[in-house]
Amino acid sequence: MASKLTNGVVVRGLGRFGRSLALELAADGVEVLGVDADPRIVQSLAGRLTHVVEADTTDEEAMRQLSVGEFDVAVVGVGNDLESSILSASVALSLGVRTVWAKAISAAHARILGQIGVHHVVRPEHDMGRRVAHLVRGGMIEYIEFDQGYAFAKTTAPQALYGRSLGGYGVREEYGVTVVGVKPVGGEFTYATAQTVLRAGDEIIVAGATAQVEAFASTSPPGERPRRRNSRD
């Protein structure tokens, strides 16, 4: 089994997060080995993943028999049971998995996972909460924070930019953001250039410091341009 899956992903812990991740990877054509100690979960995913096995993800010998160490990537989806999460991640690392991802439910949990050597720690509920908060606060359709203090957002073009070229108006100088993509009404997204002219209803993707992105995307009265924030606002 392992020889066929060495370039695949092993997902250990098939709760809501692990299950969703495993199914999404499988839908994208990735070979996935799912592992969970709950026979009901294993049965529910039979035939939907490349392989799904009932086993204790904290049992190093069991994981060795499944050749978990031969996988390039392992994801530890266990979250609520901190001991199980940390032990499962530790087993994956000790078996030599090249890249280990793990779910954390708190800052302390994330810190411990990082300290034992987990390469990527994610906090889905925390990250989603931050993302939704940004969407609720501003006039954004989508929002992604790539790093603390730097973000991309999809929003509609503000009225102040209608009929003007991006280069001629000086969007970066005025707002502190860069327009990187434009989707005209009824069209598809394309790269924005200095010659791009925005129209009413256009959707745009902007990038920049989080504060500037939020200010640019915030709802403004007709004819009023969003005020550019600076670092001391």
TITILUM-809359 format. One line per field, with one value per residue (C-alpha): residue in one letter; x negated, y, z negated; residue number from 1. Coordinates in pm, whole numbers, padded with zeros to 5 digits. Each point is the difference from the previous one (the first is absolute). Example, Ala and Ser with C-alpha at 12.3 -4.5 7.8 and 13.67 -1.06 7.14 Angstrom:
<rs>
type: A, S
px: -01230, -00137
py: -00450, 00344
pz: -00780, 00066
seq: 1, 2
</rs>
This chain:
<rs>
type: M, A, S, K, L, T, N, G, V, V, V, R, G, L, G, R, F, G, R, S, L, A, L, E, L, A, A, D, G, V, E, V, L, G, V, D, A, D, P, R, I, V, Q, S, L, A, G, R, L, T, H, V, V, E, A, D, T, T, D, E, E, A, M, R, Q, L, S, V, G, E, F, D, V, A, V, V, G, V, G, N, D, L, E, S, S, I, L, S, A, S, V, A, L, S, L, G, V, R, T, V, W, A, K, A, I, S, A, A, H, A, R, I, L, G, Q, I, G, V, H, H, V, V, R, P, E, H, D, M, G, R, R, V, A, H, L, V, R, G, G, M, I, E, Y, I, E, F, D, Q, G, Y, A, F, A, K, T, T, A, P, Q, A, L, Y, G, R, S, L, G, G, Y, G, V, R, E, E, Y, G, V, T, V, V, G, V, K, P, V, G, G, E, F, T, Y, A, T, A, Q, T, V, L, R, A, G, D, E, I, I, V, A, G, A, T, A, Q, V, E, A, F, A, S, T, S, P, P, G, E, R, P, R, R, R, N, S, R, D
px: 00000, -00266, -00200, 00295, 00054, -00349, 00084, 00342, 00122, 00082, 00274, 00003, 00316, 00316, 00223, 00165, -00329, -00189, 00297, 00061, -00369, -00034, 00307, -00112, -00344, 00159, 00232, -00309, -00152, -00244, -00051, 00104, -00044, 00247, -00057, 00238, 00068, 00380, 00133, 00317, -00201, -00219, 00304, 00165, -00305, -00058, -00019, -00024, -00374, -00280, -00034, 00155, -00118, 00114, -00303, -00127, -00194, -00207, -00126, -00341, -00016, 00343, -00103, -00325, 00196, 00206, -00328, 00099, -00368, -00009, 00244, -00121, 00281, 00196, 00287, 00099, 00367, 00043, 00080, 00215, -00212, -00327, -00195, 00107, -00077, -00350, -00082, 00132, -00214, -00302, 00043, 00018, -00318, -00186, 00091, -00162, 00296, -00146, 00272, 00245, 00307, 00208, 00320, -00013, 00292, -00184, -00311, -00162, 00080, -00147, -00313, -00060, 00047, -00254, -00243, 00002, -00080, 00333, -00065, 00342, 00255, 00352, 00282, 00309, 00260, -00229, -00106, 00358, 00117, -00261, 00089, 00373, -00066, -00179, 00284, 00261, -00190, -00070, 00144, -00190, 00132, -00300, -00295, -00327, -00272, -00327, -00209, 00061, 00062, 00022, 00316, 00179, 00366, 00265, 00231, 00189, -00167, 00067, 00186, -00300, -00185, 00270, -00129, -00359, -00311, -00166, -00336, 00135, 00192, -00285, 00194, -00306, -00105, 00354, 00118, -00315, 00127, -00069, 00279, -00122, 00308, 00320, 00324, 00228, 00375, 00075, -00370, -00284, -00283, -00310, -00322, 00024, -00245, -00068, 00224, 00297, 00312, 00263, 00376, 00303, 00058, -00355, -00140, -00363, -00266, -00220, -00309, -00177, -00030, 00311, 00100, -00025, 00190, 00282, 00016, 00006, 00276, 00215, 00340, -00006, 00274, 00031, -00286, -00196, -00327, -00106, -00251, -00346, -00105, -00353, -00180, 00093, 00377
py: 00000, 00252, -00043, 00136, 00294, 00138, 00319, 00021, 00135, -00182, 00167, -00116, 00087, 00016, 00232, 00294, 00167, -00316, -00146, 00318, 00031, -00366, 00010, 00324, -00146, -00317, 00207, 00174, -00337, -00027, -00349, 00012, -00243, 00085, -00131, 00022, -00204, 00023, -00293, 00192, 00281, -00247, -00181, 00325, 00087, -00346, 00035, 00378, 00018, -00201, -00193, 00049, -00196, -00040, 00055, 00201, 00294, 00029, -00360, 00022, -00369, 00008, 00304, -00171, -00301, 00237, 00143, 00351, 00097, -00060, 00282, 00342, 00175, -00083, 00202, -00040, 00091, -00086, 00319, -00022, -00267, 00188, -00303, -00206, 00289, 00055, -00372, -00056, 00285, -00127, -00349, 00139, 00199, -00291, -00222, 00249, 00155, 00282, 00258, -00011, 00219, 00007, 00161, 00202, 00130, 00264, 00215, -00219, -00316, 00158, 00103, -00353, -00151, 00245, -00078, -00374, 00070, 00007, 00185, 00162, 00068, 00112, 00131, -00030, 00149, 00285, 00077, -00014, 00225, 00261, -00025, 00042, 00292, 00181, -00073, 00123, 00322, 00108, -00005, -00310, -00299, -00218, 00052, -00191, 00100, -00150, 00124, 00213, 00348, -00087, -00101, -00056, 00090, -00021, 00299, 00225, 00300, 00324, 00272, 00232, -00227, -00031, 00091, 00052, -00199, -00150, 00144, 00344, 00022, -00127, -00254, -00121, 00351, 00103, -00309, -00198, -00313, -00166, -00112, -00335, -00134, 00126, -00176, 00212, -00056, -00321, -00068, -00194, 00107, 00130, 00157, 00371, 00236, 00372, 00041, -00186, 00216, -00089, 00019, -00019, -00355, -00121, -00238, 00050, -00179, 00226, -00074, 00192, 00063, -00123, 00346, 00150, -00287, 00035, 00377, -00032, -00262, 00168, 00130, 00370, 00252, 00076, 00212, -00036, -00185, -00232, 00178, -00152, -00113, 00029, -00216, 00229, -00003
pz: 00000, -00099, 00320, 00195, -00230, -00071, 00190, -00160, -00331, -00321, -00203, -00360, -00186, 00213, -00197, 00173, 00093, 00099, 00186, 00200, 00085, 00101, 00223, 00164, 00075, 00139, 00220, 00140, 00093, -00288, -00142, -00365, -00286, -00276, -00353, -00294, -00314, 00040, 00208, 00088, 00156, 00186, 00135, 00113, 00211, 00150, 00377, -00016, -00073, 00160, -00326, -00343, -00302, -00360, -00225, -00296, 00144, -00319, 00030, 00164, 00084, 00165, 00204, 00095, 00128, 00214, 00136, -00105, 00005, 00374, 00070, 00107, -00190, -00314, -00140, -00364, -00012, -00367, -00187, -00310, -00169, -00054, -00119, 00299, 00235, -00135, -00015, 00354, 00131, -00191, 00147, 00355, -00059, -00158, 00296, 00235, 00181, 00208, -00066, -00291, -00029, -00319, -00121, -00322, -00206, -00200, 00005, -00266, 00196, 00314, -00189, -00130, 00345, 00137, -00281, 00076, 00364, 00188, 00324, 00047, -00274, 00093, -00216, 00224, -00237, -00103, 00357, 00130, -00281, 00091, 00368, -00061, -00235, 00281, 00241, -00248, -00074, 00355, 00351, 00104, 00193, -00088, -00230, -00046, -00243, 00125, -00286, -00304, 00129, 00374, 00182, 00329, 00041, 00269, 00005, 00241, 00160, -00192, 00188, -00017, 00244, 00265, 00346, -00115, 00079, -00303, 00091, 00076, -00324, -00218, -00205, -00186, -00098, -00099, -00183, -00077, 00181, 00333, 00232, 00133, 00180, 00160, 00094, 00222, -00026, 00191, 00056, -00159, -00227, 00179, -00123, -00068, 00167, -00022, 00307, -00153, -00023, -00260, 00053, -00227, -00117, 00065, -00259, -00091, -00202, -00209, -00205, -00271, -00371, -00180, -00124, 00348, 00161, -00252, 00046, 00379, -00008, -00260, 00110, 00082, 00083, 00376, 00120, -00323, 00023, -00283, -00218, 00003, -00346, -00116, -00256, -00293, 00068
seq: 1, 2, 3, 4, 5, 6, 7, 8, 9, 10, 11, 12, 13, 14, 15, 16, 17, 18, 19, 20, 21, 22, 23, 24, 25, 26, 27, 28, 29, 30, 31, 32, 33, 34, 35, 36, 37, 38, 39, 40, 41, 42, 43, 44, 45, 46, 47, 48, 49, 50, 51, 52, 53, 54, 55, 56, 57, 58, 59, 60, 61, 62, 63, 64, 65, 66, 67, 68, 69, 70, 71, 72, 73, 74, 75, 76, 77, 78, 79, 80, 81, 82, 83, 84, 85, 86, 87, 88, 89, 90, 91, 92, 93, 94, 95, 96, 97, 98, 99, 100, 101, 102, 103, 104, 105, 106, 107, 108, 109, 110, 111, 112, 113, 114, 115, 116, 117, 118, 119, 120, 121, 122, 123, 124, 125, 126, 127, 128, 129, 130, 131, 132, 133, 134, 135, 136, 137, 138, 139, 140, 141, 142, 143, 144, 145, 146, 147, 148, 149, 150, 151, 152, 153, 154, 155, 156, 157, 158, 159, 160, 161, 162, 163, 164, 165, 166, 167, 168, 169, 170, 171, 172, 173, 174, 175, 176, 177, 178, 179, 180, 181, 182, 183, 184, 185, 186, 187, 188, 189, 190, 191, 192, 193, 194, 195, 196, 197, 198, 199, 200, 201, 202, 203, 204, 205, 206, 207, 208, 209, 210, 211, 212, 213, 214, 215, 216, 217, 218, 219, 220, 221, 222, 223, 224, 225, 226, 227, 228, 229, 230, 231, 232, 233
</rs>
